[in-house]
Amino acid sequence: MPSLTLPTYSIPTFLPLAQALGLTAPAAYAALTHAYNAIVLPPLLLAHDDDADASDPNNDHDARLAKQWLCAYQYGPVFVPPLLLAATLGNGVAAGCALARWLLLTGRIGSLDGHQGGGGAAAAVATALGAGHGHDVAGTSSSSGAAWALGAALAHTIAVLAFVALGPYTLKWMERGINGAAKWKAQQVLAPSWRDGAQGKEEERRWVMPEEETDGPSAHTHTAREPWRAWAEGVSMREIVVTWGEWNAPRAWIGVGSMVASAIGLWMSG
């Protein structure tokens, strides 16, 4: 009786795409974030200083700086969430594949050919995702290959954690602090007739932001704590923009750290 031959199907390998996203997304984020400090803020501050006149009662230079900073700041949510999502998913998948390869090489979930007990299904999934590629995969008991795979998993995990840390840094500390203070000051400068809840001039309404709602911080709502609002009222818009740049700088370095960790994971994956 002739044997029955089942058709085979080629399952796409997702690891190269995950590695590409895990490497390029943090790099793009770091570059764009650093560009705010290196390219955007210096000319704004230079133009402000050139136009500043202490005898000017209208403070037009402060209003211009407030508009420019606010527009640049509110553009951030356009590109930051997609990059955060791409970097987290990319490095997360890469870490999972490297961990699966380590489990395969150490015999913890079966062998690459799927003939070791109940681990065959897990091995097949891991191989389909790309976990069957890398250093010394031919010998599943190779301690060297297992060490490389575990190192890659740790590196991609560090890349994920570095990017995840941007969430609390931005939303908890910056939004409640310098971001919120800058928005509070910008409204005072651009919509002075709306201070203290007064119904102000209609032409200033576009710069008036509501208080934060329950759905979390937003670039278009007031988010600063009271001490930061009080601080903002006592300093110039220029000082606030400079301070914002100092708080923004670590985010670029966090992105660089995530990119470097991802690159190390990519190198160790072979």
ZIMOWO-V184514 format. One record per pair of residues at least 4 apart in sequence whose ideal C-beta (glycine too) atoms are under 8 Angstrom apart, sorted by the first residue. I is the first residue (numbers start at 1). GAP is how many residues later the second one is. Records with the same first field share a line. If there is no record, write none. Layout:
I->GAP, GAP
This chain:
11->117
13->115, 116, 117, 120
14->4, 79, 83, 115, 116
15->4, 78, 79, 82, 114, 115, 116, 118, 254
16->4, 114
17->4, 73
18->4, 71, 72, 73, 74, 75, 76, 79, 112
19->4, 71, 75, 243, 246, 247, 250
20->4, 70
21->4, 65, 66, 68, 69, 70
22->4, 65, 68, 69, 71, 72, 134, 137, 240, 243, 244
23->4, 67, 236, 239, 240, 243
24->4
25->4, 58, 59, 61, 62, 65
26->4, 57, 61, 133, 136, 137, 229, 230, 232, 233, 236
27->4, 228, 232
28->4, 55
29->4, 51, 54, 55, 58, 134, 226, 229
30->4, 222, 223, 224, 225, 226, 228, 229
31->4
32->4, 47, 51
33->4, 215, 218, 219, 222
34->4, 215, 218
35->4, 5
36->4, 5, 36, 209, 212
37->4, 208, 211, 212, 215
38->4
39->4
40->4, 32
41->4, 200, 201, 204
42->4
43->4
44->4, 21, 24, 25, 197
45->4, 20, 193, 196, 197
46->4
47->4, 17, 18
48->4, 13, 14, 16, 17, 190
49->189
51->9, 10, 13
52->4, 9, 186
53->8
56->4, 5
58->5
59->4, 130
60->4
61->4
62->4, 127, 174, 175, 176
63->4, 126, 127
64->4
65->4, 172, 173, 176
66->4, 119, 120, 123, 124, 171
67->4, 119, 123
68->4
69->4, 113, 117, 168, 172, 175
70->4, 112, 113, 116, 120, 137
71->4
72->4
73->106, 109, 110, 146, 171
74->145, 146
75->4
76->4, 143
77->4, 142
79->4
80->4
81->4
82->4
83->4
84->4, 79, 82, 83
85->4
86->4
87->4, 72, 73, 76, 171, 175
88->4, 72, 75, 76
89->4
90->4, 172
91->4, 65, 66, 68, 69, 72, 167, 170, 171, 174
92->4, 64, 68
93->4, 36
94->4, 58, 62, 168, 171, 172, 175
95->4, 57, 58, 61, 62, 64, 65, 170
96->4, 33, 57
97->4, 29, 32, 33, 34, 172
98->4, 33, 36, 51, 52, 54, 55, 58, 167, 170, 171
99->4, 50, 51, 54
100->4, 9, 22, 25, 26, 29, 31
101->4, 25, 30, 31, 32, 33, 36, 48, 51
102->4, 44, 47, 48, 51
103->5, 6, 19, 23
104->4, 5, 6, 7, 8, 19, 22, 23, 27, 28, 33, 36
105->31, 32, 34, 35, 36, 37, 40, 41, 44
106->35, 40
107->4, 9, 33, 34
108->11
109->10, 13, 14, 17
110->4, 5, 6, 7, 8, 9, 10, 12, 13
111->4, 5, 8, 9, 12, 29
112->11, 15, 20, 25, 28
113->10
114->5, 6, 7, 9, 10
115->5
116->4, 7
118->4
119->4
120->4
121->4
122->4
123->4
124->4
125->4
126->5, 6
127->4, 5
132->5
133->4, 136, 137
134->11, 14, 15, 18, 135, 136
135->9, 10, 13, 14, 133, 134, 135
136->6, 8, 9, 12
137->8
138->4
139->6
142->4
143->4
144->4
145->4
146->4
147->4
148->4, 120, 121, 122
149->4, 119, 120
150->4
151->4, 113, 114, 117
152->4, 112, 113, 114, 116, 117
153->4, 112
154->4, 111
155->4, 106, 107, 109, 110, 113
156->4, 105, 106, 109
157->4
158->4, 100, 103
159->4, 99, 100, 102, 103, 106
160->4, 98
161->4
162->4, 92, 95, 96, 99
163->91, 92, 95
165->4, 89
166->4, 85, 88, 89
167->4
168->4, 5
169->4, 5, 81, 82, 85
170->4, 5, 9, 81
171->4, 45, 46
172->4
173->4, 74
174->4, 5, 73, 74
175->4, 5, 42, 48
176->4, 41, 47, 48, 49, 52
177->4, 47, 48, 51, 70
178->4, 50, 62, 65, 66, 69
179->4, 44, 45, 65
180->4, 42, 43, 44, 45, 48, 49
181->4, 43, 47, 48, 50, 51, 59
182->4, 50, 58, 59, 62
183->4, 26, 39, 40, 41
184->4, 38, 40, 44, 45, 48, 49
185->4, 47, 48, 50, 52, 55
186->4, 21, 51
187->4, 7, 20, 21, 22, 35
188->4, 7, 44, 45
189->48
190->14, 17
191->4, 9, 10, 13, 14, 16, 17
192->8, 12
193->5, 7, 8, 11
194->4, 5, 6, 7, 10, 11, 14
195->5
200->4, 5, 8
201->4
204->4
209->11, 12, 13
210->11, 12
211->10, 11
212->4, 5, 6, 9, 10, 11
213->5, 8
217->4, 6
218->5
224->4, 5, 8
225->4
226->4
227->4
228->4
229->4
230->4
231->4
232->8
235->4, 5
236->4
237->4
238->4
239->4
240->4
241->4
242->4
243->4
244->4
245->4
248->4
249->4
250->4
251->4
252->4
253->4
254->4
255->4
256->4
257->4
258->4
259->4
260->4
261->4
262->4
263->4
264->4
265->4
